[in-house]
């Protein structure tokens, strides 16, 4: 789940990774195939856009990815038992949905206790799906300062326009930062112009 939330891969792209697709030195994974759940079967093919791409992952996932790869051949499937592609969790009754249920129940209980005490009621964990973690990754990347082209490549969108159409509201949050940066640039230019030039003796 952490891998999906910090890389933005689709479930099928994650499930389709093999050990040889991980570059532990550069911290990159090569997305070259897709293991999609169709009914009760998993069909393996090319990524959704039919184009391979390279996606970075943060260093705090090093240990967990190494553990996933341990004991498996280079051609082994990275996640799972190494030989069987992981199917998408069932909606409503699958392990992912049950985990979300537990999070919502725990937050609801905390909210009820806070309300009884007259304290600020915390937000309730939302009903999320594995695909929502893709949006989490995009939000984290944009918040960290990634530009639209970098996010496009990470998510495997066909164009930057598609990324902007999907996440325009997140990039809009940066407009104040743009204005502030322009103000700083102007102030720096004014200061530089006002400073006296150094004499040859100096």
N, C-alpha and C positions, 0 to 999 in steps of 0.2 A: 504494500500500500504506500509506503514511503517512497519507493522507487517511482511509482506512477505519479505521486503528488509533486515530485521534484524533477521529473523529466518530461512530463506531458505526453508520454506515449499512450496510444490507444491500447486497450486490453489485449487485442489480438497481436499487436506489435510487441508488447511485453512478453506474451506467451510464446511468440515465435522466436525469441532470442536463443542463440546457442552460446556455449562458453566461448567459442572462437570469435564471437561478435563483440566481446568486451575487451577494450584496451585499458588495462588497469593503470598503465603509466600515464597516458594522456587523459584518463578518466572520460572515455567516450564509449558509446555503444553504437554499432552499425545496425541500422534498421533496414534489413534486406528482405524480410518476409513477414507474413501476417498469418496467425493461426486463429481463424474466425470460427466461432461456435455457430453451427447451422443445425437447428433442431437438437438432436442428441449426439451429433457428430462435430468434429473439429476439422475444418478444411484449411489446408495450408496453401497460400499463394503469395502474390506480391503485395507490398503495402498498398493502402487505399489509393494513393496518388500514382501507383505503379513506378515510383522513383525511390531508390535507396537514399538514405540520408544518415548523417552522423549527429548524434545528440550527446551533449555533455551531462555528467552527473556530478554532484557535490562530493567532496572528500569524506563527509561523515557517513557515506554509504559504502565506503571501501570495504570495511570489515564484513558487512552483511552480504555484499556481492561475492566477496571471496569465499564466504561460507556456503553460498549457493553453488559456487563452481567447484568446491572441494570434492575430490574423488571422482569427478566426472571427466570423460574424455573431451577433447576440444570440440568434437562434433555433437556432444551431448546437449540436451535442452537445459538452458540455464535455470529456469524456475521449475520446481516440482521434482519428480523422481529422476529426471534426466532422460527418460525415454518416452513419456506421455505428455502431450501438450495440455496445459491447464485450460479447462473450459470456463467460459464466463459464468460467474456465480448466478444462481437462479434468483429472479426477482421475487421478493416477498418471503421466500422460504430458504434462500441460500445462506451460506455462512456470512457473507458480507452484509446482507439485510439484517440478520440477527445481531451482528456486531453494532450496526447503526441503531437498532432497537435498544440495545443496552445503553448506548451513549445518550439517547434521547430520554430514557427512563431515569438515568442518573441525574441529568440536567434538570428534568422536571421535578425531581425530589428536592434538589438544591434550591430551585426557584420557589417551591412551596414553603420551604423552611425560611428562606429570605423574606418572603411576603409576610409570613407570620410574625417575624421579628421587626417588620417595618423597614427592612433594608432594601437596597437596590436589587431588583430581580435580575439575575443574569440571563443572558441570551440562551435559548434552548438550541441544542445541537440540531442542525437541519437534516432533513431526509435527503441523503446523498446517494449517488450511484458510483460505480467505479469510473464511469465516464466523467463525472463531475470532478474527479481528481485531476483530469486533464486541464480543466479550467483553473483549478487551484495552482497548478504549475505555471500557467500563463500569468496569473495574477501575481505570483511570487516573483517571476522573472521581470515583469513590468515594474513592480514596486522596487526591485533591486536596481533598476536603471537600464534594463535591456531595451534596445531600440526595436522598432517594429520588424525590421528585416531579420534580426536575431531570433525574435519570437516566432516569426514565420518559418524559419528554417528548423527551429526546435520542434514545432508542432507539425511540420510537414504540410502546411497549407500551400495551395497552388499559387497563391500570390499574396503580396503584402496587403493588397486591398481587402482580401478575404479576412486577414488577421484584424485589420482596422475595423471592418464591418462587425466582427464578432466582439472585439474588446475596445471599441472606441471610447466607452465610458471610463475605462481604466486609464487610457492615455489622456483623456480630458482632465483627469486629476492633476496632471503634470503642468497644466497651463500656467498656474501661479509660479511654479518653479522656473518656467521659461522666462516669464516676465522678470523674476528676481535675478536670473542669470544675465539678462540683457542690461539690467540696472547696474550690476556689478561690473560688467564689461565696460560700460560707459564711464563709470566712476574711475576705473583703473586707467582708462585712456586720458581722462581729464587730469588725473594726478601726474601721469607720465609727461603730459604736455607742460604742466606747470613747473615741474622740477627743472632747475638750471642744468645746462649741459656741463659735463666735466671739462675743466681746462686741460691743455696738454701737459701742464706741470703735474697735475694730479694723476 
